[in-house]
């Protein structure tokens, strides 16, 4: 059993995998539209909901930004490449993140943490020349490894082709791209792809991208840290997907 917290994390779990949710706890003092929406999702999925006071919630999750929401969940079983494809078949408007050759486990952990907050279905990484979900990555992920699957694939290029053939748009980040991310429609089934710092996306990966997009940069540095870029791009997608 694991404890996760935060509006986006708990909402995403209730929508994507309600069977894994054992119990939802809402801070008794919180009475607003977002907490009511989570309560409705939980009850609709026949998951128990408990209202608890702030001190008890803090004792359960610690001094973190829990936003008055916590869920106890079954630990995440590992996903294979075939599991990813199976989940895509039944997913409604999925959002994926693929990392092409990111070798620093701290960057992987940071990307995973942001992916969790943004409701990403899974993070895809290649088996070779890439960071693995080791203890360092898990520590930086701060629990996100238990909510968002990391799928290690033998051939990232082949995997992207299969994802694309299933109806998912592939959008790659490239500092030299002329089209800004905000100018591309990121509201449909989507896989965002980022490369390693310096090297960027490999040519084989680029070939599967429907668009290459850049992020605004007003300073002198040539590129952003990959976890920062992933966060900016994911939140642009979240912004576009938010109800108007």
Buried (B, 14 or more C-beta within 10 A) or exposed (E): EBBBBBBBBBBBBBEBBBEBBBBBBBBBEBEEEBBEEBBEBBEEBEBEBEBBEEEEBBEBBEEEEBBBBBBBBEEBEEBEBEBBBEBBEEBEEBBBBBBBBBBBBBBBBBBBBBBBBBBBBBBBBBEEEBBEBEEBBBEBBEBBBBBBBBBBBEBBBEBBBBBBEBEBBBBBBBBEBEEEBEEBEBEEBBBBBBBBBEEBBBEBBBEBBEBBBBBEEEEEEEBBBBBBBBBBBBBBBBEBBEEE
